[in-house]
Amino acid sequence: MYEIELKLKEKRILAKVTQATLAEKCNMTQSYISRVERDLKTPTLKNIEKFSNASGVHPYDLLKIHKIL
């Protein structure tokens, strides 16, 4: 089994992109970005693609995959 973690906040900050800028580029609200970063919402794969394109970070680099024993 695997656990997949989204590293959006970490990568967004490294790319020097604000939540507001990311939201605007993705055509989403800043509050949605905030909820995703706090693990209160689960983004679709399409939204992960939008996050990737807007922040210039490869989609694979937005994900952290752990094998659960």
N, C-alpha and C positions, 0 to 999 in steps of 0.2 A: 504494500500500500504506500501511497505517496501523499504528502501534504504540500500544497502549492501556496506560497505567500507572495503577495504583490508588494514590490519595493518602490512604489510610486513616489512617496514623499522623499525618500533618500535620493533617488535618481533625479527627481525634479529639482531639489536643492542643489545637487552637484552641477546640474545643467544651468543653474541660476535663472530658473523660471518660477514666477510666482503662481500661486493657485489661481489668481484672477486672470493672469495671462494664459495659463494652460486652459482654463475654462473657456476663455474667449476663442482660442485657437481650435478647441474641440467642439465648440457650439454647445457647451454645457454650462451649468451654473457653478459658481465658486463653492456653494454649499454642498453640491454633489461631489466635487473633488475632495472637499474636506471629509465628507462622510466615508468616501472610499479609502482615503488615507488613514482614517481611524478605525477601519474594519467594520463600519456600520452598514455599508452597502457592498455588494459584490458586483463588480463590473462585468459586462459581457465581453466576449473576445473582441467584438467590434470596437468597444470602447477602449480596450487595451491597445488595439491598433491605433486608435485616434491619439491616445496618450503618447504612444511611441513616436508617431509622426510629428506631433506638436512639440515634443521635447527633444527630438533628435536622438533618442535612445532606442537601441534595437529592442524589439518586443521580448526576446529571450532574456535580455538584461534587466527587464522589469520584473521578472519572476524569480523566485527562489524556491527550488524544489527539494524537499527533504524526503528521504526514504524512512518510513515508519516500520520499525521492527515488530 
